[in-house]
């Protein structure tokens, strides 16, 4: 926002009102000027046009301002006052003033309906409108809910739904990803194409139909209008009437620094979730952008497409969701979501941008502590609990290890998992396996621990150090333990697990004796082998062993 020109305009308006004994709603006019500056490239009073008022009153206000429909006459009156001020001060001519008055008269009856249209609400308005003024004062029923929440019962009022802590990718990773966002790159390309071709836009600031078609044909830009709207919103270009003028600081993404890229992306995310532009070709998705992104932010895990469709139908009050697959492809193009085997998830740079947006709204958007900053238990819990991507997990482990000697790391890790479940123990053993021989004294000290002894023997012998031989019982135990470590992965990807176990799984003669192992996960491991092994003899041996293990009461 250009605060200086708005302040000067308001000072002039106050003086104008005093001189003519005109009552002026200064706050409402300031809001008009603020939003015109923020979203419509109005950088001085003379930039106001008839179309400016149409977009302000029917698009910007319904999206941004939390106001009841019955407040529309106040805003319309302020708009009319602003027109008279512009005319009297010579900022506009009489013909422009006539067009402005006609536009305001035409949209006056439409504005209350626009203010009530929830599909136009931006993210901030959606969130705060859901809370509502009554929610800010606890009545008896709300007090009871708050007491229930204090007793451990979940409170369902919107004000009691805090944003979850999130882990963000490093700034340099976010910046690298932003450089590759297709929609953002296309926004730059469209501006260059328009300016070099001397092309103009319509009075409503849209691409001309023939130009949109040519842009797709010549540049391969599949969504030229959203790319152009984004470019305009980001200030990559400005309009001189209907002529497109490149911004003075216009530079391609590859030429921008990290801070500049992040500022640009922050604004792009706000545009994508706050401005209901026809991006995806599916109205329910376009109108539900803030809800979709908020859902993915809060869940922090992939959402199956079918579940997302059900959610959108609920948000859209039962309206049908049509070409969802095509719509999701458009969201991938916009750079905010990615497809996974399990559904739809936020990209790392979208997570960063949404947190910036939430924080800018004044919401508490906490950061989750980095696993590398905690102790061994915190590191392991972080690696297991948040679905950390391989690259991020590697970075966390390397940073955690860099703060300790090999002996310190081994001591913390092995002490943290004594008596722990197989998955936790397996993570620790995997990290210890990265350590050099300096950790040998610590590892050797765990030869007396029944659960860690087989792993310690393997660690020592694999480095050519003195170690006792594994007994047959220990071989069986460690085989079950390592398979138990794979149970979560097997549940998430049964086919992938089946392929791996077929290639490197235990032989049938070993499986036959696994039922004897005193391991808490032996039944589950054997049942998994019995259902996934492609070798029929080995699968049969696993099922028989599982029956024997259950008969012994091993759980």
BELUR-V157803 format. One record per pair of residues at least 12 apart in sequence whose C-alpha atoms are under 7 Angstrom apart, sorted by sequence separation. I is the first residue (numbers start at 1). J is the second residue. D is the distance in Angstrom with one decimal. If there is no record, write none. Layout:
i | j | d
I | J | D
I | J | D
This chain:
i | j | d
212 | 224 | 5.9
235 | 247 | 6.7
309 | 321 | 6.7
444 | 456 | 6.5
530 | 542 | 4.9
212 | 225 | 6.8
443 | 456 | 5.8
529 | 542 | 5.9
530 | 543 | 5.0
83 | 97 | 6.4
236 | 250 | 5.8
336 | 350 | 4.8
414 | 428 | 6.7
413 | 428 | 5.6
527 | 542 | 6.8
10 | 26 | 7.0
273 | 289 | 5.1
274 | 290 | 6.5
454 | 470 | 6.7
526 | 542 | 5.2
527 | 543 | 6.2
273 | 290 | 4.7
526 | 543 | 6.6
207 | 225 | 6.3
526 | 545 | 6.8
527 | 546 | 6.0
10 | 30 | 6.6
36 | 56 | 6.9
454 | 474 | 6.1
526 | 546 | 5.2
410 | 432 | 5.8
523 | 546 | 5.4
372 | 396 | 5.2
454 | 478 | 6.2
371 | 396 | 6.4
372 | 397 | 6.7
433 | 459 | 6.7
523 | 549 | 6.1
6 | 33 | 6.3
131 | 158 | 5.5
372 | 399 | 5.9
373 | 400 | 7.0
523 | 550 | 6.6
6 | 34 | 6.9
130 | 158 | 6.7
131 | 159 | 6.0
372 | 400 | 4.5
406 | 435 | 5.9
410 | 439 | 6.2
508 | 537 | 6.7
512 | 541 | 5.4
234 | 264 | 7.0
406 | 436 | 6.9
508 | 538 | 4.4
511 | 541 | 6.4
512 | 542 | 6.5
515 | 545 | 5.1
407 | 438 | 6.3
411 | 442 | 6.0
502 | 533 | 6.1
507 | 538 | 6.8
511 | 542 | 5.9
514 | 545 | 6.7
515 | 546 | 6.4
76 | 108 | 6.6
284 | 316 | 6.6
406 | 438 | 6.0
407 | 439 | 4.4
410 | 442 | 6.4
501 | 533 | 6.8
502 | 534 | 6.3
523 | 555 | 6.5
1 | 34 | 6.5
234 | 267 | 6.6
406 | 439 | 5.2
410 | 443 | 6.9
508 | 541 | 6.2
512 | 545 | 5.7
515 | 548 | 6.2
234 | 268 | 7.0
498 | 532 | 5.2
515 | 549 | 4.8
520 | 554 | 6.8
521 | 555 | 6.6
2 | 37 | 6.4
186 | 221 | 6.5
407 | 442 | 6.3
498 | 533 | 6.3
520 | 555 | 5.3
1 | 37 | 5.4
376 | 412 | 5.8
1 | 38 | 4.9
284 | 321 | 6.4
376 | 413 | 5.3
484 | 521 | 6.2
190 | 228 | 6.3
230 | 268 | 7.0
304 | 342 | 5.8
305 | 343 | 5.6
476 | 514 | 6.0
5 | 44 | 6.2
72 | 111 | 6.2
203 | 242 | 6.3
303 | 342 | 6.8
304 | 343 | 4.1
305 | 344 | 6.7
377 | 416 | 5.8
72 | 112 | 5.6
187 | 227 | 4.4
202 | 242 | 6.2
282 | 322 | 6.7
302 | 342 | 5.8
303 | 343 | 4.9
304 | 344 | 6.3
376 | 416 | 6.4
477 | 517 | 5.9
2 | 43 | 6.7
186 | 227 | 6.0
187 | 228 | 5.7
201 | 242 | 5.2
230 | 271 | 6.9
282 | 323 | 6.4
302 | 343 | 5.1
303 | 344 | 5.1
476 | 517 | 6.7
484 | 525 | 6.0
70 | 112 | 6.4
200 | 242 | 5.3
201 | 243 | 6.6
285 | 327 | 7.0
302 | 344 | 4.9
303 | 345 | 6.6
477 | 519 | 7.0
480 | 522 | 6.3
483 | 525 | 6.5
69 | 112 | 4.3
187 | 230 | 6.4
188 | 231 | 6.8
200 | 243 | 4.6
302 | 345 | 4.6
69 | 113 | 6.7
183 | 227 | 6.0
187 | 231 | 5.1
199 | 243 | 6.8
200 | 244 | 6.0
301 | 345 | 6.3
380 | 424 | 6.8
46 | 91 | 4.9
199 | 244 | 7.0
282 | 327 | 6.0
480 | 525 | 6.9
45 | 91 | 6.5
46 | 92 | 6.3
69 | 115 | 5.3
191 | 237 | 6.6
281 | 327 | 6.2
28 | 75 | 6.4
68 | 115 | 6.8
69 | 116 | 5.9
280 | 327 | 4.5
380 | 427 | 6.7
29 | 78 | 5.7
50 | 99 | 6.0
54 | 103 | 6.9
195 | 244 | 6.0
296 | 345 | 6.2
28 | 78 | 6.1
29 | 79 | 6.9
50 | 100 | 4.4
194 | 244 | 6.8
195 | 245 | 6.5
280 | 330 | 5.2
296 | 346 | 6.3
49 | 100 | 7.0
195 | 246 | 6.7
226 | 277 | 6.7
279 | 330 | 6.9
280 | 331 | 7.0
62 | 114 | 5.8
25 | 78 | 6.2
29 | 82 | 6.8
50 | 103 | 6.2
58 | 111 | 5.9
62 | 115 | 4.5
226 | 279 | 5.9
57 | 111 | 6.5
297 | 351 | 6.8
191 | 246 | 7.0
58 | 114 | 6.0
63 | 120 | 5.2
64 | 121 | 6.8
62 | 120 | 6.1
63 | 121 | 4.3
64 | 122 | 6.1
62 | 121 | 6.2
63 | 122 | 4.8
66 | 125 | 6.1
422 | 481 | 6.0
426 | 485 | 5.9
65 | 125 | 6.8
64 | 125 | 5.9
423 | 484 | 6.9
63 | 125 | 6.8
422 | 484 | 5.9
423 | 485 | 4.5
66 | 129 | 6.7
422 | 485 | 5.4
188 | 252 | 6.5
13 | 85 | 6.9
179 | 253 | 5.6
179 | 254 | 6.6
175 | 258 | 5.8
269 | 353 | 5.9
269 | 354 | 6.8
172 | 258 | 6.9
175 | 261 | 6.1
175 | 262 | 6.2
178 | 265 | 6.8
266 | 353 | 5.1
270 | 357 | 6.6
265 | 353 | 6.8
266 | 356 | 6.8
164 | 298 | 6.1
163 | 298 | 6.4
123 | 273 | 6.7
183 | 333 | 6.0
123 | 274 | 5.8
182 | 333 | 5.6
183 | 334 | 5.0
122 | 274 | 4.5
182 | 334 | 6.5
51 | 204 | 6.6
122 | 275 | 6.8
181 | 334 | 6.7
182 | 335 | 6.9
181 | 335 | 5.2
120 | 276 | 6.7
120 | 287 | 6.9
123 | 290 | 5.0
119 | 287 | 5.4
122 | 290 | 6.7
178 | 349 | 7.0
177 | 349 | 6.7
174 | 348 | 6.9
174 | 349 | 5.0
169 | 348 | 6.2
168 | 348 | 7.0
168 | 352 | 6.0
39 | 233 | 6.5
165 | 365 | 6.8
166 | 366 | 6.7
167 | 367 | 5.9
163 | 364 | 6.9
165 | 366 | 4.7
166 | 367 | 4.9
167 | 368 | 5.2
163 | 365 | 5.8
164 | 366 | 6.8
165 | 367 | 4.7
166 | 368 | 5.0
165 | 368 | 4.7
124 | 361 | 6.7
